[in-house]
Amino acid sequence: MSVQYAQQDQVRIDKWLWAARFFKTRSLAAKAVSGGRVHLNKKRIKASKGVKIGDCLSITRQHIEWVVDVLALAEKRGPAVFAQTLYEERPESIARREQSRESRKFANASLLQTPNRPSKKDRRLIREFTRK
């Protein structure tokens, strides 16, 4: 499969986000942009805004934030290996994501585990206990 970079000097941001695999569909990318979860050079934008090489994008998805620099443009979605060549994540963004992942991991570890469904033996014991 041959995937090519875009020949234009800019590409719609919703197409680029979809091609870079930040969102599963282009419509989800457009909703994120119009919802204010994507910023271009620290400014809120519309889905039709063009992104150029060298732009800085701030993308927030499910409490996770990426700050990336655009390295290449693409209008079509390709393999994940190709998508990773479209951008470079900033080191401070990587550090923040790692720190937030660790804090979520420890917060979830402290929660009580919900019990599983009773086994067949447990159900028999429950039935026996409630009948007496």
C-alpha positions as YAML, in Angstrom:
chain: A
units: angstrom
residues:
- id: 1
  name: MET
  ca: [0.00, 0.00, 0.00]
- id: 2
  name: SER
  ca: [1.49, 3.28, -1.08]
- id: 3
  name: VAL
  ca: [0.63, 6.30, 1.06]
- id: 4
  name: GLN
  ca: [1.67, 9.76, -0.04]
- id: 5
  name: TYR
  ca: [2.11, 13.06, 1.67]
- id: 6
  name: ALA
  ca: [-0.20, 15.89, 0.62]
- id: 7
  name: GLN
  ca: [1.10, 18.10, -2.19]
- id: 8
  name: GLN
  ca: [-0.64, 21.27, -0.93]
- id: 9
  name: ASP
  ca: [0.93, 23.73, 1.47]
- id: 10
  name: GLN
  ca: [-1.93, 23.20, 3.95]
- id: 11
  name: VAL
  ca: [-4.59, 20.60, 4.80]
- id: 12
  name: ARG
  ca: [-7.86, 20.89, 6.72]
- id: 13
  name: ILE
  ca: [-7.21, 20.22, 10.40]
- id: 14
  name: ASP
  ca: [-9.95, 17.60, 10.71]
- id: 15
  name: LYS
  ca: [-8.46, 15.64, 7.79]
- id: 16
  name: TRP
  ca: [-4.97, 15.88, 9.25]
- id: 17
  name: LEU
  ca: [-6.08, 14.74, 12.72]
- id: 18
  name: TRP
  ca: [-7.84, 11.76, 11.15]
- id: 19
  name: ALA
  ca: [-4.82, 10.92, 8.94]
- id: 20
  name: ALA
  ca: [-2.47, 11.22, 11.95]
- id: 21
  name: ARG
  ca: [-4.73, 8.75, 13.82]
- id: 22
  name: PHE
  ca: [-5.62, 10.98, 16.75]
- id: 23
  name: PHE
  ca: [-9.30, 10.27, 16.02]
- id: 24
  name: LYS
  ca: [-10.96, 7.20, 14.55]
- id: 25
  name: THR
  ca: [-13.21, 9.10, 12.14]
- id: 26
  name: ARG
  ca: [-13.05, 12.47, 10.48]
- id: 27
  name: SER
  ca: [-16.39, 13.47, 12.00]
- id: 28
  name: LEU
  ca: [-15.03, 12.79, 15.51]
- id: 29
  name: ALA
  ca: [-12.03, 14.97, 14.67]
- id: 30
  name: ALA
  ca: [-14.33, 17.77, 13.45]
- id: 31
  name: LYS
  ca: [-16.43, 17.54, 16.64]
- id: 32
  name: ALA
  ca: [-13.31, 17.76, 18.79]
- id: 33
  name: VAL
  ca: [-12.10, 20.82, 16.91]
- id: 34
  name: SER
  ca: [-15.46, 22.58, 17.11]
- id: 35
  name: GLY
  ca: [-15.78, 21.54, 20.77]
- id: 36
  name: GLY
  ca: [-12.58, 23.39, 21.67]
- id: 37
  name: ARG
  ca: [-10.45, 20.32, 22.39]
- id: 38
  name: VAL
  ca: [-7.95, 21.12, 19.62]
- id: 39
  name: HIS
  ca: [-5.93, 24.33, 19.51]
- id: 40
  name: LEU
  ca: [-3.66, 25.53, 16.71]
- id: 41
  name: ASN
  ca: [-0.78, 27.71, 17.90]
- id: 42
  name: LYS
  ca: [-2.63, 28.24, 21.23]
- id: 43
  name: LYS
  ca: [-5.78, 29.52, 19.48]
- id: 44
  name: ARG
  ca: [-9.20, 27.92, 19.19]
- id: 45
  name: ILE
  ca: [-10.07, 27.11, 15.58]
- id: 46
  name: LYS
  ca: [-12.75, 25.69, 13.28]
- id: 47
  name: ALA
  ca: [-12.59, 22.32, 11.52]
- id: 48
  name: SER
  ca: [-12.07, 23.93, 8.12]
- id: 49
  name: LYS
  ca: [-8.90, 25.74, 9.22]
- id: 50
  name: GLY
  ca: [-5.77, 24.66, 7.41]
- id: 51
  name: VAL
  ca: [-2.76, 23.26, 9.20]
- id: 52
  name: LYS
  ca: [0.76, 23.86, 7.83]
- id: 53
  name: ILE
  ca: [4.14, 22.30, 8.43]
- id: 54
  name: GLY
  ca: [5.68, 23.79, 11.57]
- id: 55
  name: ASP
  ca: [2.36, 24.49, 13.34]
- id: 56
  name: CYS
  ca: [1.92, 23.53, 16.99]
- id: 57
  name: LEU
  ca: [-1.22, 21.58, 17.89]
- id: 58
  name: SER
  ca: [-2.65, 20.96, 21.35]
- id: 59
  name: ILE
  ca: [-5.02, 17.97, 21.29]
- id: 60
  name: THR
  ca: [-7.10, 16.84, 24.27]
- id: 61
  name: ARG
  ca: [-8.89, 13.51, 24.19]
- id: 62
  name: GLN
  ca: [-10.37, 11.76, 27.25]
- id: 63
  name: HIS
  ca: [-8.31, 13.71, 29.81]
- id: 64
  name: ILE
  ca: [-5.10, 13.08, 27.85]
- id: 65
  name: GLU
  ca: [-3.34, 16.00, 26.20]
- id: 66
  name: TRP
  ca: [-0.79, 15.89, 23.38]
- id: 67
  name: VAL
  ca: [1.26, 18.88, 22.25]
- id: 68
  name: VAL
  ca: [2.69, 18.11, 18.83]
- id: 69
  name: ASP
  ca: [4.55, 19.88, 16.04]
- id: 70
  name: VAL
  ca: [3.37, 19.20, 12.49]
- id: 71
  name: LEU
  ca: [6.19, 17.68, 10.39]
- id: 72
  name: ALA
  ca: [4.26, 16.61, 7.27]
- id: 73
  name: LEU
  ca: [0.79, 16.86, 5.73]
- id: 74
  name: ALA
  ca: [-1.53, 14.08, 4.60]
- id: 75
  name: GLU
  ca: [-5.17, 14.03, 3.50]
- id: 76
  name: LYS
  ca: [-5.57, 10.26, 3.43]
- id: 77
  name: ARG
  ca: [-5.31, 7.86, 6.32]
- id: 78
  name: GLY
  ca: [-2.58, 5.27, 6.12]
- id: 79
  name: PRO
  ca: [-0.83, 2.78, 8.38]
- id: 80
  name: ALA
  ca: [0.11, 3.77, 11.93]
- id: 81
  name: VAL
  ca: [3.80, 3.84, 10.99]
- id: 82
  name: PHE
  ca: [3.05, 6.46, 8.32]
- id: 83
  name: ALA
  ca: [0.84, 8.45, 10.72]
- id: 84
  name: GLN
  ca: [3.67, 8.73, 13.24]
- id: 85
  name: THR
  ca: [5.83, 10.48, 10.65]
- id: 86
  name: LEU
  ca: [3.32, 13.34, 10.37]
- id: 87
  name: TYR
  ca: [4.08, 14.83, 13.79]
- id: 88
  name: GLU
  ca: [6.55, 14.99, 16.64]
- id: 89
  name: GLU
  ca: [5.37, 15.17, 20.22]
- id: 90
  name: ARG
  ca: [7.12, 17.67, 22.45]
- id: 91
  name: PRO
  ca: [9.17, 16.28, 25.38]
- id: 92
  name: GLU
  ca: [7.21, 18.23, 28.03]
- id: 93
  name: SER
  ca: [3.99, 16.76, 26.64]
- id: 94
  name: ILE
  ca: [5.38, 13.23, 26.91]
- id: 95
  name: ALA
  ca: [6.46, 13.88, 30.52]
- id: 96
  name: ARG
  ca: [3.02, 15.26, 31.44]
- id: 97
  name: ARG
  ca: [1.23, 12.28, 29.88]
- id: 98
  name: GLU
  ca: [3.48, 9.82, 31.73]
- id: 99
  name: GLN
  ca: [2.93, 11.63, 35.03]
- id: 100
  name: SER
  ca: [-0.84, 11.71, 34.53]
- id: 101
  name: ARG
  ca: [-0.87, 8.01, 33.60]
- id: 102
  name: GLU
  ca: [1.01, 7.15, 36.82]
- id: 103
  name: SER
  ca: [-1.35, 9.24, 38.96]
- id: 104
  name: ARG
  ca: [-4.41, 7.60, 37.35]
- id: 105
  name: LYS
  ca: [-2.83, 4.19, 37.88]
- id: 106
  name: PHE
  ca: [-2.33, 4.81, 41.61]
- id: 107
  name: ALA
  ca: [-5.78, 6.37, 42.00]
- id: 108
  name: ASN
  ca: [-7.44, 3.35, 40.39]
- id: 109
  name: ALA
  ca: [-5.37, 0.92, 42.47]
- id: 110
  name: SER
  ca: [-6.75, 2.39, 45.70]
- id: 111
  name: LEU
  ca: [-10.36, 1.81, 44.68]
- id: 112
  name: LEU
  ca: [-12.16, -1.20, 46.09]
- id: 113
  name: GLN
  ca: [-12.48, -4.07, 43.68]
- id: 114
  name: THR
  ca: [-16.07, -5.05, 42.98]
- id: 115
  name: PRO
  ca: [-16.80, -8.68, 43.77]
- id: 116
  name: ASN
  ca: [-17.31, -11.07, 40.90]
- id: 117
  name: ARG
  ca: [-20.52, -12.91, 40.23]
- id: 118
  name: PRO
  ca: [-21.14, -15.71, 42.69]
- id: 119
  name: SER
  ca: [-20.02, -19.10, 41.49]
- id: 120
  name: LYS
  ca: [-22.40, -22.04, 41.24]
- id: 121
  name: LYS
  ca: [-21.26, -23.23, 44.66]
- id: 122
  name: ASP
  ca: [-21.74, -19.74, 46.13]
- id: 123
  name: ARG
  ca: [-25.27, -19.54, 44.69]
- id: 124
  name: ARG
  ca: [-26.15, -22.88, 46.26]
- id: 125
  name: LEU
  ca: [-24.83, -21.70, 49.62]
- id: 126
  name: ILE
  ca: [-26.80, -18.44, 49.32]
- id: 127
  name: ARG
  ca: [-29.98, -20.33, 48.42]
- id: 128
  name: GLU
  ca: [-29.46, -22.74, 51.32]
- id: 129
  name: PHE
  ca: [-28.84, -19.87, 53.73]
- id: 130
  name: THR
  ca: [-31.91, -17.86, 52.67]
- id: 131
  name: ARG
  ca: [-34.28, -20.84, 52.87]
- id: 132
  name: LYS
  ca: [-33.50, -21.42, 56.55]
...
